[in-house]
Amino acid sequence: MSAATESFGPASASQLARSSPVRFPGESVAYRKARTELLAEEIDLRRRIERVAEMRRALPPGGEVPEDYVFQGADGPVKFSELFGRHPTLITYNWMFGPQRERPCPMCTSLLSAYDGEMPDILQRVAFAVIATSPIERMTAFAAERGWHHLPLYSSAGNSFNADYAGETPDSGDVPAFNVFRRDGKVLRHFWAAEMGPGTADAGQDPRGAPDPMPIWNLLDLTPEGRGKDWYPKLSY
């Protein structure tokens, strides 16, 4: 029995899929049969995503943040504790734009370009910080070039945040990383980090999170061509 036929609440995924009234002009019986089977798997995937989210929310308290790191923002020095603003939760993204790079990582840039448009909505719910080891002037100059308007940018040059929470070493260069932190009274704790890297990737697949944080890949996964294996975003075309 596949996961899609298992019971979940009042109806199985297969039962829900078969009850869908959606039909499209010209579709064949074979197409509708295969699409209904796929719909059952999609419903089950949605349920699995929610189960994983529930497990994530139920994590025990993480480790205390070892210091109140000082970053450089567009308006001057900012302490880590101040990045939370009015929110109890902070998401950080380590942007691959260290001083050793002439230009930032195209994949990171594609991701952040999508997030820039969403940022006014995101900031209603949580705090967000984009962190890189380049000087803040270099970061803001590229943001202006790219047309970003909403991403909160901070330079971690001079502190150990990237080493502590992105696993960077002097030899590894800059490393992309998502981290979530929680403020519990006066105590700042690490809550979650994206840990699905090359060491946990299946054969033949790029390492990625589940769900994938890159909007472009989720969109391409809906197409006949899929995301492909020989194309990645570029800074310009």
N, C-alpha and C positions, 0 to 999 in steps of 0.2 A: 504494500500500500504506500503510495507516495504521500509526501507531507501535505500535498494539496487536497487529499481526500480525507485527512484526519478531521475529527470533529473539533470545532472551536466555537464554544458558545452554542447558540440555538441552531446554527446551520453550518455545514461544512463549506469549505471554499468551493468545492465542486458544485454543491447545491446552489450557492449564490451565483456562480458563473452561469449555470444552466438557466437561471431565472432572469438573466439579463435580456431585455427586449430589444437591444440595439441590433440593427441590421443596416447594411449599406447597399446601394444600387449595384447590381451585377455580380454580387459575391456568390461563389459556388457553395455547394453543400460541404465539399472538402475544406474550403476555406473556413466556413463557420464552425465546423467541428474542431479544426486545429486552433482556431482563435478562442473558442470556448475553453479548450484545455489550457491554453496559455493564460487566459483570464483567471482561471482557478489558481495557477501558479502565481500570478501577479497579486491576487488577493492574499494568498498565503505569505508571499514576500512582505506585503504591507504589515501583516500580523507579526511576522518575525522581526521586522524593523521596530515595531512598537515594543515587543518583548525585550529586545536588546536595549531600547531606550529606558524601559522600566528598570532593568538591571543596572544601567549606568546611573540613573537617578538614586538608586539604593546603595551605591558604593559607601563604605565606611569613610570617616574623615581621612583625608590625605595628609601628607606631611606638611608641617609648618614651613612657610617660605623663610629661608635662612636669614634674609636681610631685606631692608627696605631699599632696594636698588634705586639708584638715581639715573634717570634717563635725560636726554636732551630733546625737548619738544620744540615746536616751531616758535613758541613764546618763551623758551628758557627751560631751566632744569625742572624736572617733575619726578617726584618719588613714586615708587611702585604703588604704594598705598593710595596715592592720589589718582591713579589711573581708573580706579573703580567709580569715581564720581559719586553719583547718588545710588548706584546699584550694588547689590551684594555679590554679583557675579561678574567676572572679567574673562573675556576670551582674548588670547594673544595669538598672533601669527608671526612666525619668524620668516621674514622676507629675505630671499637669497639675493642680497644686494650689498655685499661686503666691499670694503675698499679695494680688494684685489680684483674686482670685476670692473671692466670698462662700462658694461651695461648690465642691468638687472636680468635675472632669470626670466625667460619668456613665459614659462609655465606659471610661475608665481605671479607674473604681471597679468596674465590672462585671468587667473583666479581673482586677483585684487581688483581688476577692472570691473568684473561682475559684482563684486562685493561693494564697490564704491556706490553703485546705483542703489543697492539695498541698504546701505548704511543708515540713512535716516530712519528706516523702519527698525533695523537691528538695535539701534541705540535707544529705542523706546523700551526695550526689554532687558538688555544687558550692556555692559561696557565692552569696548573692543579696542585693541591696540595693535598696530602693525609695527613690528620691531625689526631693525636691521643694524648692522655694525658700521655702516657708512655714516659720515657726518650728516647731521640733520639737514644742512643746506643742500647737500647732494640729493637727499631723499625728496625734499620739497620741490627742488628744481625738476626732477623727473616727474613728480606728480603733476606739476603745472604743464609739462610737455605732453603728458598723457591725457590731460583733461580731467584728472581726478579732483573732486571737490569735497568729499565727505570723509575720507579715510583718516583716522587719527594716527599720525606718524610719530615714531620715537626712535631716537638713536640710542643703542646700547653700548656704544664705544666707551670703553673705560670701566665697564662693570662686567660681572661674570654671568649675567642672566642667560646669554646664549649657550655658554658652556654648561650651565646648570640644568637648563630646561629644553635645549635643542640638541644636546650631545655634541656640540662643536668642540673640536680640538684645533690646535694651531696648524695641524697638517690636513684636517678634513675640509677646511674652508667653511663657507656658510652652509647651514643645513635648514631646510624648511621644517616647520613644526607648528602644530596646533596644540595649545594648552588652555585649560580652563581652571580658573582659580575662584575660590569662594571666601568671602569675608564673614567670619563668625565672631561678632562683637569686635574686639580689637585684634583678634587673631586672623592672620591671612594663611589660607591653606591651599595646597594644590588639590584639585578635584579630579582631573582627567587629562590624559594626553593621548594623541594619536600614536599608537604603537605598532600599526600595521606597516612595516617597512619591507625592504628586500628580503630579510630573513624569514618573513611570514608569507611571502608571495607564492602563489601556485605557479607551477611550471608554465612558461609561455605567457604569463600575464605581467603587466607592469604592477609594481606594488601600489596599492591604493587603499583608501579607507572604505568602509562599508557602513552607511552609504558613502559614495564618492563625494568629496566636498567640491569638486570641479563642476560647475553647471554645464560647461560645454560637453563634457563626456556623458553626462546623464542625457543630454539632448541627442547626441549622436547615437547613443545606445538604442534610441527609438527608431533608427533608420535601417534600411536594408544593408547598407555598407558597414554599419557599426562604427566604432571608434577607430578601427584600423590599427595597423602596427608600424606604419612607416610615415606617420604625420604627427607633428606637434605644433602648437601655436608658435608664432614668431612675433618679434616686436614690431615688424613692419612687413608689408607685402608689396 
